Amino acid sequence: MKQAFLTITITSLAIISILLSGTAYPEEPQRDVIIGFHQTPETSGKVSIQCESSVIVKHEYRLIPAVSARLSEQAICRMKKDPGVAYIVDDVILTIATDEYANSSGLGCINSKMMHDNGIDGTGVKVAVIDTGIDYTHEDLDSNYKGGYDFVFSDSDPFDDSYNSHGTHVAGIIAAERNGIGVVGVAPNASIYAIKVLDGSGYGLTSWVIAGIEWAVENDMDVVVMSSGMEEDSQPLRDACRNAYDSGMILVAAAGNTHGGNVTYPARYDSVIAVTATNLNGSPASFSPIGPEIELAAPGVDILSTTRGDDYGYLSGTSQAAPHVAGTAALIISSKMVAEEPATATDATIALRMAVGATPATRDADVDGDGRATSLDAVMILQGAM
């Protein structure tokens, strides 16, 4: 259930007015920040950027009580003193979790063909790829692509312009069509949506990611996969992930390619399933992180998938592992639809964790006996135990 917020106080309205009052001089250095309030701005009082001030309000969120803005240090200092402000944090840049040096031979398999042969293929499940966009004209993706939004350029055309076809590659792992050509995705009939929050170089602002998560909630996505990360925590991003999870959405994220370092955010949040990468033999990939926040492992070394221009290519990283889990989540939900039974995000999350024996009570849940979560493990667990 979506979290409801109270109407903004007079104090917070006064804060918004600071952003519109023209208090910053054009020559003053500007900072990109996210400003959180203790209560949500009224719908009728949405921030307008059509003013003569050099201060720019970029986005007013509905998922969390906050706005993203660009303003001067002086304005930031004044606003920090106001009791209506919960926080002011930098609009941190996220980067793609990819590593060109990590590519090696071998292609993982998570045993999803049996599910496809039994009519469990992701039909009716909506998966949002929060990434660099998708080449929605690709012959292996065009039938499954259903729409999206571009928060980098603020338009409804989230086409992938990245140098390595990152978002298109992720989308193919999840839902490349079962059409006799190219590759087959984990959930080859799932509906794919592109939420572009990273530019062609693979960089994006936290505020774009939050807006993307918000779009996913408002457009009733079942599963969201994020293959970008950052080293520092962000309260507004944490709040957005938590509220999205509370709304009933499954959030999956790449744990980061930190070569034995920490798990990155947003994968590190409790509301997000953190996924690390394994090689063909099921061993941790050399670039994978280490930490208690890691929940699942999936193939992430030398993965063949779709790239721009009806092409295919290999990439390695936790970015490639995360969509394997997202696709498996889609199969779990799809399996309950086939059985004409409701499947919640909680059901799917539990089944995924049980598939690797996440608790003593589920230690024997690994159907294949290989210690890794597979589509077969998770779906059989859900059908037999939920």
C-alpha positions in Angstrom: 0.0 0.0 0.0 1.4 3.3 -1.0 2.5 5.5 1.8 0.4 8.6 2.4 1.9 11.9 3.4 0.3 14.8 5.2 -0.3 18.2 3.6 2.7 20.6 3.7 2.8 23.1 6.5 2.9 26.9 6.1 6.6 26.7 7.0 7.4 24.4 4.1 5.4 26.6 1.7 7.6 29.4 2.8 10.6 27.3 1.9 9.3 26.6 -1.6 8.9 30.4 -2.0 12.6 30.8 -1.3 13.3 28.8 -4.4 11.0 31.0 -6.4 11.9 34.4 -5.0 15.0 35.1 -7.0 17.4 35.2 -4.0 20.3 33.7 -5.9 22.4 35.9 -8.2 23.3 34.6 -11.6 27.0 34.7 -10.9 26.7 32.7 -7.7 27.9 29.0 -7.9 25.0 26.6 -8.1 24.6 23.2 -6.6 22.4 20.3 -7.6 20.6 19.1 -4.5 17.6 17.2 -3.3 15.5 19.0 -0.6 13.4 16.8 1.7 10.5 18.2 3.8 8.9 16.8 6.8 5.5 16.9 5.0 4.5 16.7 1.3 3.8 19.8 -0.8 0.2 20.3 -1.7 -0.7 19.2 -5.3 -2.2 22.7 -5.9 1.1 24.3 -4.8 3.5 22.5 -7.2 6.7 24.3 -7.8 7.0 26.3 -11.0 10.4 27.1 -12.5 9.0 29.8 -14.8 10.4 32.7 -13.0 13.2 35.2 -13.5 15.3 33.7 -10.7 18.4 31.7 -11.6 17.2 29.1 -9.1 15.8 26.1 -10.8 13.4 23.6 -9.3 13.8 20.5 -11.5 11.3 18.1 -10.1 8.7 17.8 -7.3 8.3 14.2 -6.2 5.1 12.5 -5.4 6.6 9.3 -4.0 8.6 11.1 -1.3 8.2 14.6 0.2 11.0 16.3 -1.7 12.1 18.3 -4.7 15.3 18.3 -6.7 16.7 21.8 -7.3 19.7 23.8 -8.4 20.5 26.8 -6.1 23.2 28.8 -4.5 25.2 28.0 -1.3 23.6 31.0 0.4 20.1 29.7 -0.3 21.1 26.3 0.9 22.4 27.7 4.2 19.2 29.7 4.8 17.0 26.7 4.1 18.9 24.3 6.4 17.9 26.6 9.3 14.2 26.2 8.6 12.4 23.6 10.8 10.3 22.5 7.8 13.3 21.1 6.0 14.1 17.5 6.8 17.4 17.3 4.8 19.3 18.9 1.9 21.6 16.4 0.2 23.7 16.5 -2.9 22.2 15.1 -6.1 24.8 12.4 -6.3 25.9 10.9 -9.7 25.4 7.2 -10.2 27.3 5.1 -12.7 26.8 1.8 -14.5 28.0 -1.3 -12.7 30.1 -2.6 -15.6 33.7 -3.7 -15.9 35.2 -4.3 -19.4 38.2 -6.1 -17.8 36.0 -8.7 -16.2 34.8 -10.3 -19.4 35.8 -14.0 -19.7 34.6 -17.1 -21.4 31.5 -19.0 -20.3 27.8 -18.3 -20.2 25.7 -19.0 -17.1 22.4 -20.8 -17.1 19.5 -20.6 -14.6 17.4 -23.4 -16.0 14.4 -21.4 -17.2 13.6 -23.4 -20.3 11.5 -25.9 -18.4 9.4 -23.1 -17.1 8.9 -21.7 -20.7 7.9 -25.2 -21.9 5.2 -25.3 -19.3 3.7 -22.0 -20.2 5.4 -20.0 -17.5 7.2 -17.2 -19.5 6.4 -13.9 -17.8 3.1 -13.3 -19.6 1.2 -10.4 -17.9 4.2 -9.3 -15.8 5.4 -5.7 -16.1 9.2 -5.2 -15.7 10.8 -1.7 -15.6 14.5 -1.4 -16.6 15.9 1.7 -14.9 19.0 2.2 -17.0 20.3 3.9 -20.2 17.1 3.2 -22.1 16.3 0.3 -24.5 16.6 -0.1 -28.3 12.9 -0.9 -28.6 13.3 -1.5 -32.3 15.5 -4.6 -31.8 14.1 -7.7 -33.4 14.4 -9.6 -30.2 12.7 -7.0 -28.0 10.2 -5.0 -30.1 7.2 -7.2 -29.4 7.8 -7.1 -25.6 8.5 -3.4 -25.3 5.5 -1.5 -24.0 6.7 2.1 -23.2 8.6 4.1 -20.8 10.1 7.6 -20.1 13.4 9.4 -20.5 14.3 11.4 -17.4 17.7 12.5 -18.8 16.1 14.5 -21.7 12.6 14.8 -20.1 10.6 13.2 -23.0 8.7 10.0 -23.8 11.4 8.5 -26.0 13.7 6.4 -23.8 15.9 5.1 -26.6 19.3 3.6 -25.6 22.2 5.9 -26.7 24.8 4.3 -24.5 28.3 3.4 -25.8 27.8 -0.3 -24.8 24.1 -0.8 -25.2 23.8 -1.3 -21.5 20.1 -0.9 -21.0 19.3 -2.9 -24.1 21.7 -5.7 -22.9 19.9 -5.8 -19.5 16.5 -5.9 -21.2 17.5 -8.8 -23.4 18.6 -10.9 -20.4 15.2 -10.4 -18.9 12.8 -10.7 -21.9 14.5 -11.3 -25.2 11.7 -13.0 -27.3 11.4 -16.7 -27.8 11.3 -16.4 -31.6 14.0 -18.7 -32.9 16.6 -15.9 -33.4 19.4 -14.5 -31.3 18.9 -15.1 -27.6 16.1 -16.0 -25.2 15.4 -14.0 -22.0 14.6 -15.5 -18.6 11.0 -14.3 -19.0 10.6 -14.2 -22.8 7.0 -12.9 -22.8 7.2 -10.3 -20.0 6.3 -6.7 -20.8 9.4 -4.5 -20.8 9.4 -0.8 -20.0 12.4 1.5 -20.4 13.0 4.1 -17.8 16.1 6.1 -18.9 18.0 7.7 -16.0 21.6 7.3 -17.3 23.1 9.1 -20.3 25.1 7.7 -23.1 28.2 7.6 -21.0 26.5 5.6 -18.3 26.1 8.5 -15.7 22.9 9.8 -14.1 21.7 11.8 -11.2 20.1 10.4 -8.1 17.1 12.7 -8.7 16.5 11.0 -12.1 16.6 7.6 -10.5 14.1 8.6 -7.9 11.8 10.0 -10.6 12.2 6.7 -12.5 11.2 4.7 -9.4 8.3 7.0 -8.9 7.2 6.5 -12.6 7.4 2.7 -12.0 5.1 2.9 -9.0 2.6 5.2 -10.7 2.5 2.9 -13.8 2.0 -0.3 -11.8 5.2 -2.1 -12.5 5.6 -5.5 -10.9 9.4 -5.7 -11.0 12.1 -3.0 -11.3 15.7 -3.7 -12.0 18.5 -1.1 -11.4 22.0 -1.8 -12.7 23.7 1.4 -11.5 25.1 2.4 -8.1 27.0 4.8 -5.9 29.2 4.5 -2.8 27.4 6.9 -0.6 23.9 6.7 1.0 21.1 9.0 -0.1 18.1 9.5 2.2 15.7 10.5 -0.6 16.7 7.4 -2.7 16.4 5.2 0.4 12.9 6.6 1.1 11.9 6.2 -2.5 13.0 2.5 -2.6 11.2 1.9 0.7 7.9 3.5 -0.4 8.1 1.6 -3.7 8.6 -1.7 -1.9 5.7 -0.9 0.4 3.5 -0.3 -2.6 4.0 -3.9 -3.6 6.8 -3.7 -6.2 9.9 -5.9 -6.3 13.1 -4.0 -6.6 16.3 -5.7 -7.8 19.7 -4.1 -8.1 23.2 -4.9 -9.1 25.5 -5.1 -6.0 28.3 -3.3 -7.8 31.6 -4.2 -9.4 33.8 -3.3 -6.5 36.3 -6.2 -6.7 35.8 -7.4 -3.1 34.7 -4.0 -1.8 31.4 -2.9 -0.4 28.0 -3.4 -1.9 26.8 -0.1 -3.5 23.5 1.8 -3.1 20.7 1.3 -3.9 21.4 -2.5 -3.7 22.5 -2.0 -0.1 19.0 -1.0 1.1 16.8 -3.5 2.9 14.0 -2.8 0.5 16.1 -3.9 -2.5 17.3 -7.3 -3.5 21.1 -7.1 -3.9 22.5 -9.4 -6.6 26.1 -10.4 -7.1 27.7 -12.2 -10.0 29.0 -15.7 -10.6 31.0 -17.3 -13.4 30.1 -20.4 -15.4 31.2 -22.7 -12.5 29.1 -20.9 -9.9 32.1 -19.2 -8.2 32.0 -15.5 -7.3 33.2 -13.3 -10.1 36.4 -11.5 -9.5 34.7 -8.1 -9.7 31.9 -9.0 -7.2 31.6 -7.1 -3.9 31.6 -8.7 -0.5 29.1 -7.9 2.3 26.1 -9.1 4.3 23.8 -7.1 2.2 24.2 -9.5 -0.8 21.1 -11.7 -1.0 21.3 -13.6 -4.3 23.9 -14.6 -6.9 23.3 -15.1 -10.6 25.3 -15.5 -13.8 27.2 -12.3 -14.7 30.4 -13.3 -16.6 30.5 -13.1 -20.3 26.8 -12.9 -20.9 25.4 -12.8 -24.4 22.4 -10.5 -24.9 20.9 -7.9 -27.2 22.7 -4.7 -28.2 21.6 -1.8 -30.4 21.0 -2.2 -34.1 19.6 -5.7 -34.0 23.0 -6.9 -32.8 24.2 -9.1 -29.9 27.2 -8.9 -27.6 28.9 -10.0 -24.4 29.1 -8.0 -21.2 30.1 -8.9 -17.7 29.2 -7.4 -14.4 26.7 -7.5 -11.6 24.6 -5.5 -14.0 24.2 -8.7 -16.0 23.5 -10.8 -12.8 20.6 -8.5 -11.6 18.4 -9.0 -14.6 18.6 -12.8 -14.3 17.0 -12.3 -10.9 14.5 -9.8 -12.1 13.5 -12.2 -14.9 13.1 -15.0 -12.4 10.9 -12.8 -10.3 8.7 -12.3 -13.4 8.5 -16.0 -13.8 7.4 -16.4 -10.2 4.6 -13.9 -10.6 3.7 -15.5 -14.0 3.5 -19.0 -12.4 0.8 -17.8 -10.0 -1.1 -16.2 -12.9 -1.0 -19.5 -14.8 -2.4 -21.2 -11.7 -5.0 -18.4 -11.5 -3.8 -17.5 -8.0 -2.6 -14.0 -6.8 1.1 -13.5 -6.3 2.4 -10.7 -4.2 5.8 -9.1 -4.2 6.3 -10.6 -0.8 5.6 -14.1 -2.2 8.1 -13.6 -5.0 10.8 -12.2 -2.7 10.4 -15.1 -0.3 10.6 -17.7 -3.0 13.7 -16.1 -4.4 15.4 -16.2 -1.0 14.2 -19.7 -0.2 15.7 -20.9 -3.5 19.2 -20.4 -2.0 18.3 -21.6 1.5 18.3 -18.1 2.9 17.0 -19.4 6.3 17.6 -22.6 8.3 14.0 -23.6 7.6 14.6 -23.5 3.9 18.1 -25.0 3.8 17.0 -27.8 1.6 15.1 -25.7 -0.9 17.8 -25.8 -3.6 16.1 -28.2 -6.1 19.1 -28.5 -8.3 21.6 -28.9 -5.4 24.1 -26.5 -6.8 23.7 -23.8 -4.2 22.5 -21.1 -6.6 19.0 -19.7 -7.1 17.5 -20.8 -10.4 14.1 -20.2 -12.1 13.2 -23.9 -11.4 14.1 -23.7 -7.7 12.1 -20.5 -7.1 9.0 -21.4 -9.1 8.8 -24.9 -7.6 9.1 -23.5 -4.1 6.4 -20.9 -4.7 4.0 -23.5 -6.2 4.6 -26.0 -3.4 4.8 -23.8 -0.4 2.9 -20.6 -0.9 
